[in-house]
Amino acid sequence: MDLRDSASDTRFRRALRAWLETEVPRHGAPPPPGDWAARRRYDTDWQRKLHVAGFAGLSWPEEYGGRGAALSEQLIFYEETARAGAPYIGANFIGMMHGGPTLIAEGTPEQKAFHLPAILRGEYVWCQGFSEPGAGSDLAALQTRALREGDFYVVEGHKIWSTRAHVADYCELLVRTDPDASKHGGLSWLILPMGEPGVEVRPLETLAGDSHFCEIFLNGVRVPVGNRVGEENDGWRVANVTLRIERGTAFAQHVISMRTQLQGIATLARKREGAWADPALRGRLGALEARVGALWRLTQMGVSEARRTGGAALAGSAVKLHYSELYQEIGELGLQLLGRGALCREDVAGLPSAEMLHDYLWSLQFTISGGTSQVQRNIIGERVLGLPREPRWEPR
Ligand SMILES: Cc1cc2nc3c(=O)[nH]c(=O)nc-3n(C[C@H](O)[C@H](O)[C@H](O)COP(=O)(O)OP(=O)(O)OC[C@H]3O[C@@H](n4cnc5c(N)ncnc54)[C@H](O)[C@@H]3O)c2cc1C
């Protein structure tokens, strides 16, 4: 692909940049961490503004409220929103990056017509109910049952680590519809309305001190059969579409924001006595900057591949692996520069230690969420490089 802006790209970039210059300051600062109701409002209001201005769902079909725009515009959108420090999609993450794209690929016309415009307008927030206490990396081991009763599935089970489930309206739910089929063969992908009787959400506290993810208990929840995405018992294939989208392009805006994070660290190094004079530190900053640049190119490749194939990119696992590990290395460098300031959750001696410590603690989850680094290495080895499969073992 040609990465230079065409004439229409340049017009799009200018219009978006001008809009962001006015709207980002007007939208104000995000609410304090931990206030999830306020955060939902802040994020969905931003989503609505993007939609009204014609900047929501750039790659989504026009008939469902998207822009049907060229790939280059989507990449420009990521660059310009990161440059402007625009709010991240946040509470809309699962809807915009998982649920919506999965419906575009696999949903019925009714599902698309109802959900896609509502997600783009910021009306509905989605969460993901895939993992269970006994099913994380080995997702197909999940036990949540959905028993068919006429036009409904009756769902019983327990999901865990569901990000922002406490502020969500819908959940992409992976369930077992045929307990007698093979492990991967008896699953289905359902749209669960979170307000249904029998859905109980319990927030969990994280290392960073807030509750951004939750357990979901499902006791006799009735989900219409019309809410199934894909065929019954074909849920493993649909779930893989969802996961590949998450791993491939969902972090694009974050990748660009890493540059800003590195600039913050360079500014800090200039303030810390003796730090900037250290050639090893400057070398490390330079190497990290080069790796962020390479990761952005890999992300562009993934977005391009996803556009070309109409699905999600296999390169996604490589993007996810590098992104999550690089993010942690950048965070570690920040903490080293802070020195003892890194021991405090508040700003110390005029240093931005609160934010940098929070960034680092937050970064620890990325090598686990969305599939651990070990699992990404297995996927790259087996499915991308064609290496022999890892030896199978069963827990005793
Ligand atoms: C912040 C955060 C947000 C999350 N959000 C969601 C969400 O919204 N919805 C959702 O459904 N889930 C979510 N998850 C769950 C996430 O997908 C799982 O944590 C992840 O898949 C790992 O599963 P596990 O925690 O059960 O660990 P396990 O699968 O038990 O893994 C434990 C360790 O064993 C290693 N391991 C396992 N299998 C292999 C193997 N075959 N080869 C080599 N090593 C292996 C793993 O790499 C890991 O180090 C979230 C997790 C986090 C941390």
The ligand as an SDF file (V2000), in Angstrom:
LIG
                    3D

 53 58  0  0  0  0  0  0  0  0999 V2000
   -7.3820   -6.6190   32.3000 C   0  0  0  0  0  0  0  0  0  0  0  0
   -8.0590   -7.8040   31.7400 C   0  0  0  0  0  0  0  0  0  0  0  0
   -9.2400   -7.6360   31.0610 C   0  0  0  0  0  0  0  0  0  0  0  0
   -9.8970   -8.7610   30.5550 C   0  0  0  0  0  0  0  0  0  0  0  0
  -11.0890   -8.5560   29.9340 N   0  0  0  0  0  0  0  0  0  0  0  0
  -11.7930   -9.6400   29.5440 C   0  0  0  0  0  0  0  0  0  0  0  0
  -13.1010   -9.4750   29.0170 C   0  0  0  0  0  0  0  0  0  0  0  0
  -13.5970   -8.3410   28.8790 O   0  0  0  0  0  0  0  0  0  0  0  0
  -13.8090  -10.5660   28.6900 N   0  0  0  0  0  0  0  0  0  0  0  0
  -13.2850  -11.8180   28.8160 C   0  0  0  0  0  0  0  0  0  0  0  0
  -13.9730  -12.7760   28.4700 O   0  0  0  0  0  0  0  0  0  0  0  0
  -12.0460  -12.0330   29.3240 N   0  0  0  0  0  0  0  0  0  0  0  0
  -11.3030  -10.9560   29.6880 C   0  0  0  0  0  0  0  0  0  0  0  0
  -10.0490  -11.1400   30.2280 N   0  0  0  0  0  0  0  0  0  0  0  0
   -9.5690  -12.5120   30.4340 C   0  0  0  0  0  0  0  0  0  0  0  0
   -8.3830  -12.8880   29.5650 C   0  0  0  0  0  0  0  0  0  0  0  0
   -8.8030  -13.1700   28.2610 O   0  0  0  0  0  0  0  0  0  0  0  0
   -7.7310  -14.1150   30.2360 C   0  0  0  0  0  0  0  0  0  0  0  0
   -7.1950  -13.6670   31.4690 O   0  0  0  0  0  0  0  0  0  0  0  0
   -6.6270  -14.6920   29.3830 C   0  0  0  0  0  0  0  0  0  0  0  0
   -7.1570  -15.3200   28.2390 O   0  0  0  0  0  0  0  0  0  0  0  0
   -5.7800  -15.7410   30.1700 C   0  0  0  0  0  0  0  0  0  0  0  0
   -6.5920  -16.6640   30.7870 O   0  0  0  0  0  0  0  0  0  0  0  0
   -6.4270  -17.0190   32.3460 P   0  0  0  0  0  0  0  0  0  0  0  0
   -6.4000  -15.7250   33.1040 O   0  0  0  0  0  0  0  0  0  0  0  0
   -7.4700  -18.0080   32.7010 O   0  0  0  0  0  0  0  0  0  0  0  0
   -4.9800  -17.6640   32.4770 O   0  0  0  0  0  0  0  0  0  0  0  0
   -4.5780  -19.1730   32.1260 P   0  0  0  0  0  0  0  0  0  0  0  0
   -5.1790  -19.5470   30.8230 O   0  0  0  0  0  0  0  0  0  0  0  0
   -4.9100  -20.0240   33.3080 O   0  0  0  0  0  0  0  0  0  0  0  0
   -3.0240  -19.0590   31.9590 O   0  0  0  0  0  0  0  0  0  0  0  0
   -2.1260  -19.0640   33.0710 C   0  0  0  0  0  0  0  0  0  0  0  0
   -0.6960  -19.0330   32.5120 C   0  0  0  0  0  0  0  0  0  0  0  0
   -0.4660  -20.2310   31.7370 O   0  0  0  0  0  0  0  0  0  0  0  0
    0.0110  -19.8880   30.4380 C   0  0  0  0  0  0  0  0  0  0  0  0
   -0.5090  -20.8170   29.4310 N   0  0  0  0  0  0  0  0  0  0  0  0
   -1.7820  -21.2630   29.3270 C   0  0  0  0  0  0  0  0  0  0  0  0
   -1.8860  -22.0960   28.2610 N   0  0  0  0  0  0  0  0  0  0  0  0
   -0.6620  -22.1540   27.6800 C   0  0  0  0  0  0  0  0  0  0  0  0
   -0.1340  -22.8350   26.5460 C   0  0  0  0  0  0  0  0  0  0  0  0
   -0.9060  -23.6140   25.7870 N   0  0  0  0  0  0  0  0  0  0  0  0
    1.1860  -22.6620   26.2440 N   0  0  0  0  0  0  0  0  0  0  0  0
    1.9740  -21.8560   27.0080 C   0  0  0  0  0  0  0  0  0  0  0  0
    1.5200  -21.1960   28.1050 N   0  0  0  0  0  0  0  0  0  0  0  0
    0.2280  -21.3350   28.4300 C   0  0  0  0  0  0  0  0  0  0  0  0
   -0.5490  -18.5000   30.1850 C   0  0  0  0  0  0  0  0  0  0  0  0
    0.2320  -17.8160   29.2100 O   0  0  0  0  0  0  0  0  0  0  0  0
   -0.4420  -17.8670   31.5820 C   0  0  0  0  0  0  0  0  0  0  0  0
    0.8670  -17.3760   31.7910 O   0  0  0  0  0  0  0  0  0  0  0  0
   -9.3600  -10.0620   30.7280 C   0  0  0  0  0  0  0  0  0  0  0  0
   -8.1500  -10.2130   31.3900 C   0  0  0  0  0  0  0  0  0  0  0  0
   -7.4920   -9.1110   31.9130 C   0  0  0  0  0  0  0  0  0  0  0  0
   -6.2050   -9.3000   32.6390 C   0  0  0  0  0  0  0  0  0  0  0  0
  1  2  1  0
  2  3  1  0
  2 52  2  0
  3  4  2  0
  4  5  1  0
  4 50  1  0
  5  6  2  0
  6  7  1  0
  6 13  1  0
  7  8  2  0
  7  9  1  0
  9 10  1  0
 10 11  2  0
 10 12  1  0
 12 13  2  0
 13 14  1  0
 14 15  1  0
 14 50  1  0
 15 16  1  0
 16 17  1  0
 16 18  1  0
 18 19  1  0
 18 20  1  0
 20 21  1  0
 20 22  1  0
 22 23  1  0
 23 24  1  0
 24 25  2  0
 24 26  1  0
 24 27  1  0
 27 28  1  0
 28 29  2  0
 28 30  1  0
 28 31  1  0
 31 32  1  0
 32 33  1  0
 33 34  1  0
 33 48  1  0
 34 35  1  0
 35 36  1  0
 35 46  1  0
 36 37  1  0
 36 45  1  0
 37 38  2  0
 38 39  1  0
 39 40  1  0
 39 45  2  0
 40 41  1  0
 40 42  2  0
 42 43  1  0
 43 44  2  0
 44 45  1  0
 46 47  1  0
 46 48  1  0
 48 49  1  0
 50 51  2  0
 51 52  1  0
 52 53  1  0
M  END
$$$$
